[in-house]
């Protein structure tokens, strides 16, 4: 699955493959994120809603 991430180094939005789904925070205060990797090996993180998190296929 591909997703659009903001690349801070390039200062633009890039579309890369999602490599994993992660949940941060304590129970009741979870934050959902998708992780991706650029072509040059840098990691990207995008925080998403719970609905988008569950919809994402990794």
N, C-alpha and C positions, 0 to 999 in steps of 0.2 A: 504494500500500500504506500502511496506517495502522499506527502503532506507539505504544506507551505510553512517554512520556518523563517524567522528573521535572522540573518547572518550579521552579527555585530561588526565583524572585521570588514566585511564588504559593504556594510550599511545598505543592504537591500534584501528583499525577500527572495528566497531560493526554494525550489521544490526538490526534496530528497526523499528517499525511502525511509519509512519508520522502522527502526531497529528493535525498539522495545517500548512497553507501557510501564509506567511507574506510578505508585501512589505514595505521596509524602504526607506527613502530619500524624497527629494523634487521632484515635477513633472519635468520630463526630466532627472532626475538623480536617478531613482529608482534602488534599489537593491532587488533582490528576494531571499527569504529564505524558507527553510523547517524546521519545528521543530519536534522533537521527544522526547521521554522520555525513559530512561533506566529502567530496571527491578527494580532497587533500588530507582527510583523516581527522578533521576537527569535529568535536561533538556539539550538537545543537539540542536545545530543550525548548519545548513549547507547552505551556500550561493550557489545558482545555477543560470544557465542562464534562460532567460525569456522563452525559448522554453521548458526547463525541468520543470519550474514552472507551465506553462500552461498544460503540459502533466500530471502532478501529480494529482492523484485522492485522495481526502481527504474526 
